[in-house]
Amino acid sequence: MESPGRNRVASGRKGRECPPALLAQVERYIRLSGIAPSRLGRDAVKDPRFVHDLRLGRVPRPQTLARVVAWLREHPIEDDG
């Protein structure tokens, strides 16, 4: 039997969803850069489980969303072409 609250990612944020564009942007960055999801989370928001939780439906606070977007903007993927 699972303990109550375990693996609850978006508790307390009813009616809010993770912006699909954020997850798509994060997934694209991971795929093209080769960075580990845990590294991206650790570097962007000091949370190695951030991407994992986002994939499970985590709803980031507006401040966290802004930090991730800013980090992605500040760390562009190097273009080999």
C-alpha positions, 0 to 999 in steps of 0.5 A: 500500500502506498503512503498518502502523498507519496509521488504526488507531484502537483498537489495544491495546484488544482486547475493548473497545468504545466505549459506543454511548450515548457516540457517540449522545450526542455525535452528538445534541449535535452535531446539536442544538447545531450545533457542529462535531465538531472543535470539540467534540473540541477543547473537550472533550478537546483533540483535534479528531479525537476525534469522527471517530475515535470514529465509526471505532471509537475506544475512549476510555480511562476518563479520556477518557470521563469528560472528555467526559461531564463536558464535555457535562454542563457545556455543556447545549444551550440550549432555545429553547422 
